[in-house]
């Protein structure tokens, strides 16, 4: 009996040491200097702005934008390791709710609201759970990346800086039912426009 108590005590102490050591030895809290979020013209965005932000204009002045935005971490599953678009409505036939292998498109039950990214093509608003815009808006804090916040699933910029054209005008049949451009989230029209229309 004494051996069991001693072993249990030893296991408990080892467990506490592991937990406390992991917490205390984790990297110090990272603090990025305050930045101004900018639009595609380099103008600062206000908190209530409906204009899309530009990772290139926001992050590019201090970071190697072209190199970084090709990385998997910044694409979050939108593209594969070769840069090809990997996210697809038919990505996983066994688990059709998964649209990619990354955080952008892979369902996780432990999300703050339990929602999943909407398919690119939908038949009705009731099929739309979380639009790409909603993902950027609510999940971008934990899952930063220029890829899914800058390019739609067809590889088009959400906003063409050179031509001043919004991406949905470049061939999207029905932006209301397109998972990248819809105003719907969880089947309801969001009062906050994704991008000016």
N, C-alpha and C positions, 0 to 999 in steps of 0.2 A: 504494500500500500504506500509506503514511504517513497519507493522508487517512482511510482506513478505520479505522486504529487510533485516530486523533484523534477521529473521529466516534463510534466505539464507546466511547472513554473519556468523551467528553462526555455521551453517553446514559447511561452507567453512573453518572456523577457526578450527573446530573439525577435519575435514579431514586433514588439514595441520599438526595439532598436531600429529594425528595418524601416518601419513606418516613420518614426521621428527622424532618422538619418536621411531618408528620401526627401522629406519635407524641408529639413534644414539645409540640405546640400544642393537643393535645386538651384538653378541659375537665378541670379538676382533679377528682380523685376526689370523688364526692358522698358525704357521710356524713349519714345521717338520725339524729337523736337516738334513743337506745334507747327502745323503747316496750314496753308490756305488751300482749300479744295477749289480747283479751277475748272472752267468749262473748256471746250475745244478752241476757243479764241484766247485762252489764257486769262480770262476775266474771273475774279473771285465769285464763287457761288454763295448765295445766302441760304440759310437753313430751309426756307420755304420755296426755293427755286424749283422749277419744273424742267430746267435745262439739264441735259446729261453731263456728268462730270467727265473729265479727260484724265486718265492715268498718265498719259504722256505729258500733259501740261502740268499736272499736279506733282508727279514724282520724277519726271524726266530731267528737270534741272539739276538734281543731285545724284540720281541713280542711272546706271546704264540701261535705259528703257528697252532698247531693242533686244538685248541679251536676256534681261530678266523676264520679260513678258513671254518668252518662249519656254520657260521652265515649267515643269509639271505643277509645282506648287502654285504658280500664278494662273495656271489654266484650270486647276482643280477638277480635271477629268473632261473638260471640254475637248481637249486634243490628247493624242497619245504621245509617246516619247519622240516620234518622228515629226510631230507638228501637224499631223493630219487630224481632221475633226473626227472624234471618236464618239461623241454623244449622239444618240439616235433613239427615236421612238421604238425601234426594234432591236435595241442593244442586247437585251437578255430575254429570250423567249421563255425561260423557266421562271423568271422573276420580272414580269413586264413593268413593274413599278420602278425598276432600276434602269436609268437611261444612260449611265456611264459607270466607270469604275471609281470615279473620284467623288469628292464632296458635292460637286455641281452635277447633280443627276442621280446620285445614289441615295436611296432612302435610308434614313436613320431614324429609328423610333425615338431616340433620345434628343430629338430637336426640341426647341422651346415650344413649338406649337404642334408637333407631330405631323406637319404637312410634308408634301413631297413636290418636287419640281414638275410642273405641267409638261405634257408632251408638247412637241413643236406644233403638231397638227391636232386640232380638237374639233369635235362635231357640235358641241354646245358648251355654254359657260359652266354647266354643272360638272364637266370633266376637268375643269381647270382648278387646281389646288393652289400652287404657288407659281406665279409667273417668274420669268428670269429677273425682271425688275424687283419683285418682292424678295427674291433670293439675295440680290445685291444689297437691297435696303436693310433687310433684317439679319442676314447671315454674313454679310461682308465684314462685319466687325471681327468675327472669329476666323473667317475664311477669306483673307484678302487675296486679291488677284486682279490683274488687268484684263485677262482673257475674257472671262464670262461677263465682266462689267463693261466691256468695250466692243466685243464682237457678238453678233447673233450666231445661232447654230448653223447658219449657212456660210459663215465666214465673213459676212458683211459688217462693217462698222455700224453701230447703232446710229451714229451721226457722221456723215461724210463732211469733214471739215472743209475740204477744198471746194466742194459744190454746194455746201450748206444744205444738204439734203438728209432728211431722216431716213434711216435704213428701211423702214417699213414701206417707203414709197418706191423702193427698188425691186418690186416684184412680189411682195407678200399679198396673197390673194385676199385674205380676210384678217386684218390685224386684230380684230376683236377676238378671234379664236386662235391666234398664233401665240404659242407659249412664250415667245420672246417679247412680243409687243402688246399683248392684251392688257386691258385695264382691269380685268377680272382677277380676283384672288379668292380662293375658297368658294368659287361659284358666284361671288357677289362683285359688282362693279366697285372698284376702289375709288374713293373720292379724290385721291391724290393721283393725278395723271402721271404715268410713267415718263413720258416725254411729251413735250408740247406737240399737239396734233393740229 
